Amino acid sequence: MKTKAVRLYGKNDLRLEEFQLPEITESEILAKVVSDSLCMSSYKAVSQGSAHKRVPENIAERPVIIGHEFCGEIVAVGERWRHKWRPGMKFAIQPAIHYHGSLDAPGYSFPYLGGDATYVVIPAPFMEEGCLLPYEGDAFFYGSLAEPMSCIVGAFHACYHTAPGSYAHQMGIARGGKLAILGGAGPMGLGLVQYALHCGERPRLIVVADIDSARLKRAEALISPAMAAEKGVALVYANTAALGDPIESLLSLTGATGFDDVFVLAPVRQAAELGDALLGRDGCLNFFAGPTDPGFRAYFNFYNAHYASTHIVGTSGGNTDDMREALFMMEQGQLDPAFMITHIGGLDAAAQATLRLPELPGGKKLIYTNISLPLTAIADFAALGDKDPLFAALDEIVQKNNGLWCAQAERFLLEAL
């Protein structure tokens, strides 16, 4: 079968190409990709090429398909897996496979497996490790967003705390504690807030700090302090660019005791050092942002690490259990990460969008891989609808859903194109 896919040949060398997939073996699965949400991790892989830890050295001769936040349908199943999988089943995929200790992952390492493709071949290790997951949601884009949500779930589980006189790690954020999310008004920050409001270790205070007033305004409209108050949580949005002394101002929200947990979502030194300064006793800093600079460094107060038991963790991706939790919570209606999506497009828009991710405004860019469509902001649907009935209809649908992408909009788009 032929597929069309965006492949990486070298640093910043992405090409949309059509080529033949090999016939699947008895241990493989042929699948149709329907949606893939673009991730900054893909931009980092593209900008580094073979220097990236997950990207092979021989991509100039054997290019890899990019994209790892994808969802689709099973097309054909090798004999080995027919007891578990059948054509027509929906799937989501956990890319952090760690098979035999390898860092190889779809969207980085495989010539026939990645999200920015029409069809892919899924090799046996993904089934063996339980990384190919059945998905029963009513929209494919939720299956794509299960991967970034699993990163959020994993980040919460990776935080830890200790009790005085004990070095046993109590995993998870502090129950009923104080949580700060720095650089948190974007899609992943909002995902952290939503998960924090529904997780078992729900904090009593969440402070979302950012320097972008437009992002803060949108974030507050989507997850308001009033909504958080219904869960017994005080939610505060703060523009640190407008604060004379961000450290003093943010600490004052805790009664000057500091935060139990701080997530840093911006890979910049100032954000990391602000996070360190906000930690209270036994505070845990989760450096959630992945820098592109392998020499990235920031100041950390080791006096407090010694005498106040502050500590730092770094997480990159979630595991399969994290993704199962994310899928379950979405299916139960506890999580609705539709607010992450601000743009949609077809496969022909994926390469340029990936190359330009850092400069593109808004949140997640959602690619539907079997259609042709320029990358389009949901906020622009109304204006575009004056001349294009497709966008007029999509705007009518999303406006009934608080301006957010939804299952109805997805169905209409896929049927129309």
N, C-alpha and C positions, 0 to 999 in steps of 0.2 A: 504494500500500500504506500501511496505517496503521502508525504506530509509537507506542510509549509511551516517554517520555524525561523526564529531569530537566533542566529548562531554567533558565538564569540570566536574571533580568529586571532586576536591580540589586543593590546591596550587600545581601548576606545574604538575597536574595529568590530562593529556589529553589522550583520548582513541578514536581510530577510530573503530566504531561499526556499525553493521547493526541491525535494529530493526523495529518494526511495528509502523506506524503512526496510530492514531485514525481516524475513519471516520469523514469527515468534517460535521459540522452542517450547517443549513440554513444560518448562519451568518459568515461562514468561507470560505476560498479559499485554494485550494491545488495548489501548484506551484512547478515547476522544477527550481532548481538553476543551472545556467550555469557557471557563473564566480563569484569569490570573491577575492578582493584584500586585502591582509593582512595589518593590522594596528597595530602600536605600542600600541594603546589603548587596543587591545586584549591581547598583551603581559602583559600589566599592570594588566588586569583582571585575567589572568592565574597565574601571580606571586603572586597576593594577595588573590586569591580565594574568600571565603565568606567575607573577610575583605573589598573587593571592594564595593563601594556604590551601584552598579547596580547588583551585584551577590547575589542571595538568600542564606540563611544560610543552606538550606537543600540539597545542591547539591550532597552530598555523597549518598543520597537516591534518589534524583530526579535531575540528571545531566542536564546541559543546553548545547545547541549547540553554539559554538563560531563562530565569523565572522559576520560583520555587513556592509560590503561594497559589496553588492551582486546585481546581475541582473539575470533575467531569464524569463521564460514563464509561463503563467497561464495554468493549467491543468484541473481543475474543479472548478466550482463556485457555492456556496450556493445560494439558491433561492433569498435571500435578496439583492444580489449584481448583479444579472443577467441583470439588466437594464444598468449597467455600465461596467461590465467586461465579457469577454468571453474566452473560451479556445483558446490558440494560441497567445494571446496578450503578448507582451513583457512588462516587468515592471522593475522599479527601486524602491528602498525603502528608505525612510528617517527614520533612526532608532531612532532619538531623538523625541520620541512621546509625553512625558510629559502628559500621559493620567491621568486625575484627579490628577495632581501634582506628579505622580509617576515617579521615575527614571528608571523604567523597560524598557529594550530595547532589540531588537533582537541581538543575539551574546553575550549576557550577562545573560539574565534573563529567557529565555523561553526554555522548554524542546523540543519543536517541531518547533522552528523558529530561524534560524541562517544561516549564509552564507556558512559555511563549511559543506554542506550537499548536497545530490542529490535531495531530495524532502523535502518540508516543508509545514506546515499548518500555514496560516496567519490568526490570529484572528480578530474579528470584529473591535476592537478599531483602527486598522491601516487604515481601510477604513473610519471609522467615523471621524477621525482626518485628513483625506486627506494625509496620509503618504505613501500610496501605489500609485505610480505615473506611468501613461502610459509612455512608452519609445519607440521612433520611430527611434532610431539610427541604423546604419548598422552593429554595432559590440557590443557584450555584454560587453566587457571590458570597453567601455566608460560609460555604465550604472553603472558599479562598481565604476568607478572613479568619478562619479557624487557626491558621498557622501563626499570624501575628498575635492573635489572642493567646495562643499557647505560649508564646514568648513572655507575655505578661503574666500568665499563670505561673510559669516556671520561675520568673523573677521574684514573685511573691514568696514562693516556696523556698527559694534559695536564701532569702534573708534569715538572719538568726539572732537570738538573744541569749543571755545567760542570767542566772540568778546569783545574787551575792554569795560568795563562798563556794561556788560550783563552776566548773568549766564545761559542764554538759551543755551542748547547743540545743536550744529550743527553736525548732525551725519554723519559719514564717514571720510575717511582720508582727509587731506587738499588738496583741488583742486589746481593743479599747484604747489604743495609743494615739500618737500624733504623727501624721504622715505629711511630708512635703514632696512635691513633684516639681522639679526644676526644669524649665523648658517644656512645660507640661500642657500647653494649650493646643498642641497638634493632635493628630489621630492616635498615636500611641499613648500620649498623656491622657487623652479622654478615655481610652481603653483601660488604662490603669485606674482612673477614677471609677469607671463603671464596675470593674471587677472588685475594687475596694469596697464599694457599696453593697456587694452581694456575697462576698467571701466570708468564711467562718471567723476570720480574725479582724472583722470590721473595725476600723479605727474610729475614734470619736471626733477627730479633727483631721481634715484634709486641706492643705494649702497648695494651690496650683499657681506657680510663679512662671512668668514669661516676660519677654520684652516686646512682644508684638500685640498691640492693642486690638487690632482687628481679629486676630486669632482668639484672644481672651474674650472678646465680645461674643464671638460665635460659640465658644466653649460654654460660656455662661448661659447662653440661650438654649443650648442642647442639654446640658446637665446643670440645672439651676441650684442655688443654695436651698431653695424651698423643696425641691425634689429630694435633696440629700437629707434635709431635716426630717422628712417622713421616715427615713431610715435611722434617725437618731444621730446623724452626723452633721457637724458644723463644717460647711464647705466654703472656702474663701479663695477668690481669685485675686491675684496681686500682680501688678505691672512693676517689676523691679527697676525698670528704666526710669520710672517716675518717683522712686523712693530715694530720699537723700542718703540714707544709710540702710541698704537692704538687709544687712545682717541684724541690726538692732530692730528694724521694723518687723521682720519675720519672726525673730525670737520673741518679740513682745506678744505675738499671737499665742505663744505657748506658756505665757506667764514667766518668761525668761528661763524656763527649764530646758529648752531645746527639744528637738524632734527625736522620736524613737526610730523612725525610718525616713530616709531621704533617698529619693530616686533622682539620678542625674541623667537627663535625656539629651543634653547637648554636649557634643564632644569638644568642648572648649575649656581651657584652663580656668577661666573665671567661674564657670558654672561648677566645676569640680571642687574648687576651693571654697566657693560659697556653701556647697553641700557639706563639706567638712566642718565649716564654722558653725553650721546650724545644728550639729549633732548634740544631743543630750547624753547623759550617762548611759552607757551600754547601747548607744545609738549605732545603727547599721546604715552605712552608705552603700547603695546599690548603683554602681556605675553601669547604667543600662545602655548608654550610647556607645556605639562602636566607632572609634576613630580610624581614619585612613592612614594617619601617620604612625608607623611602627615605633617611633621614638617619642610618642606623646607622653608628657609628664605634667604633674601638677603637685602643688604643695599639700602635704597631709600632716596634721598635727600629731606627732608621735608621743608627745607628752600626754595628750588626752588618751591616746591608744593605751598607754601604760597605766595611767592613774584613773581614767574615767571609762575604761573598757570600750572605747569606740572602736569600730572595725569597718572593713570595706569588703564587699563582694562584687564580682562582675559576672553578668550572665549574658549569654549569646544563644538565643533560641530556647525552645522548650523541648521536652522529651515527649514520647508517645502518650504517656499517662496525662501529661499536661494538655495535650491536644484532645484526648478523650474527654477530659473535664470541660474544656472549652466548648466542644461539640455538644456535650450533654446540657450545659448551661444555656446554650443557644436554643437547643431543641425544647428546653423547658421554659423559654421565654425570659430567663433571668438576665441574659446578655443579648443586646441587639447592637452589634458594632457597625450598623449601617452609617452612622455618623462619620465613620472614618473616610468614607468615599466622597470625593469632591469632583472627580472627573471620570468620564468613561471614554473608551475608544476601541477601535478594532486592532487586529494584529498588525496592520500596516502602520499604526501609530506607536507600536511598542518600542522599537529601536531608538527613535529620536527622543521619546519620553524618558527612557531609561538613561540616556546620555545626558539629559537636561534635568534630571530629578532635583538636584540641589537648588536650582534656580526657579523651578516651577512652583507657583503658589498653591496653597490649599493642602489637602490631606492626600489620601490614597488615590492612586490612578488605577482604575479597574479596566482591564483589557478583556474583551470578548474575542476569543482567538479565531472564531470561524466567520467573522464578519469584517467588512471594510468600513471604517469610520474614523474621521480625524479625532484626535484627543479633544474632548469637549467638556468644559466646566458645567456642572449641573446648574450653577447660578446663571449661565448664559442661555439656558433652554428657552426662556420666555422671549428674549430678543431674537434668537435664531428662529423661533416659531413664527415670526411675522412673515418669513419667506419659505419656511420648510415645515410642512404639516407633520413630519416625523417628530420634530422637536416641540411643536405645539402640543401634540398629544402627550409626549413625555413630560412636558412641563405641567400639564393638567394633572397627570398621575402623581408626580412627586409633590406638588403643592398640597394635595390631599393627605400627604404623609409628612407634613412639617418640613417640606423642602428636601427630604432625604430620599436616596435611592431605595428601591424596595422590590419585592418579588414580582409585583404586578408590572412595574416598569421593565424589569428584566424580561419577563415573558413577552411583553409587547415588542420590545426591541428585537428579540431573537426571531419572533414571528414575522416582523416587518422586513427584516434584512436576511 
